Amino acid sequence: MTRSQRPQLTLKIMFFAVFDVVGMVFFATGAVWFAKGEALFIPGFPTGTMGALAALVGGLLLMLWAAAQILREMIKPPANNVQEGK
């Protein structure tokens, strides 16, 4: 009977999680500008449609990339994977 191990939280995963959060902030900044026409955190950013669109798309891409990296790290087999019974 094999027992699956829980994924371990590593520095690499936390590093990618920070990028994920930054992507969420950029995405939210662009989305709020399109919804309300005002800045979310930084006054004066974004200044127009192109800046808001760049924040929205850039944030989305950064979130997707970071989430993919986190999933890749979590599905890797552990380095000390010892098969019992063989």
C-alpha positions as CSV (number, residue, x, y, z in Angstrom):
1,M,0.0,0.0,0.0
2,T,1.5,3.3,-1.0
3,R,1.0,6.4,1.0
4,S,1.0,9.8,-0.7
5,Q,2.9,12.6,1.0
6,R,1.6,16.1,1.4
7,P,3.5,18.7,-0.7
8,Q,6.0,20.6,1.3
9,L,6.1,24.4,1.4
10,T,9.4,25.5,0.1
11,L,11.2,28.8,-0.4
12,K,10.6,28.4,-4.1
13,I,6.9,28.1,-3.7
14,M,6.8,31.1,-1.4
15,F,8.8,33.1,-3.9
16,F,6.3,32.2,-6.7
17,A,3.4,33.1,-4.3
18,V,4.8,36.6,-3.9
19,F,4.8,37.0,-7.7
20,D,1.2,35.7,-7.7
21,V,0.2,38.4,-5.2
22,V,1.9,41.1,-7.2
23,G,0.0,39.9,-10.2
24,M,-3.2,40.1,-8.3
25,V,-2.5,43.7,-7.3
26,F,-1.7,44.7,-10.8
27,F,-4.8,43.0,-12.2
28,A,-7.0,44.6,-9.5
29,T,-5.4,48.0,-10.2
30,G,-6.3,47.8,-13.9
31,A,-9.7,46.4,-13.2
32,V,-10.6,49.1,-10.7
33,W,-9.4,51.8,-13.1
34,F,-11.8,50.4,-15.8
35,A,-14.7,50.0,-13.3
36,K,-14.4,53.3,-11.5
37,G,-11.9,55.4,-13.4
38,E,-9.7,55.9,-10.3
39,A,-6.5,54.5,-8.9
40,L,-6.5,51.6,-6.4
41,F,-3.3,52.0,-4.4
42,I,-0.9,54.4,-6.1
43,P,-2.4,57.9,-6.8
44,G,-2.1,58.6,-10.5
45,F,-1.4,55.0,-11.6
46,P,-2.7,54.1,-14.1
47,T,-3.0,57.4,-15.9
48,G,-5.0,56.2,-18.8
49,T,-6.6,53.4,-20.7
50,M,-3.3,52.0,-22.0
51,G,-1.8,51.9,-18.5
52,A,-4.8,50.3,-17.1
53,L,-4.9,47.7,-19.9
54,A,-1.2,47.0,-19.4
55,A,-1.7,46.5,-15.6
56,L,-4.7,44.3,-16.3
57,V,-3.1,42.1,-18.9
58,G,0.4,42.1,-17.2
59,G,-1.2,41.1,-13.8
60,L,-3.2,38.3,-15.4
61,L,-0.1,36.9,-17.2
62,L,2.0,37.2,-14.0
63,M,-0.7,35.4,-12.0
64,L,-1.0,32.6,-14.5
65,W,2.8,32.2,-14.7
66,A,3.2,32.1,-10.9
67,A,0.3,29.7,-10.4
68,A,1.8,27.3,-13.1
69,Q,5.2,27.5,-11.3
70,I,3.6,26.7,-8.0
71,L,1.7,23.7,-9.4
72,R,4.9,22.5,-11.1
73,E,6.8,22.6,-7.8
74,M,4.0,20.9,-5.9
75,I,3.7,17.9,-8.3
76,K,7.4,17.2,-8.3
77,P,8.3,14.0,-6.4
78,P,10.2,14.7,-3.3
79,A,14.0,14.3,-3.6
80,N,14.1,11.7,-0.8
81,N,11.5,9.5,-2.3
82,V,12.3,6.0,-1.1
83,Q,10.2,3.1,-2.4
84,E,9.4,0.7,0.3
85,G,9.3,-3.0,-0.4
86,K,11.7,-3.1,-3.3
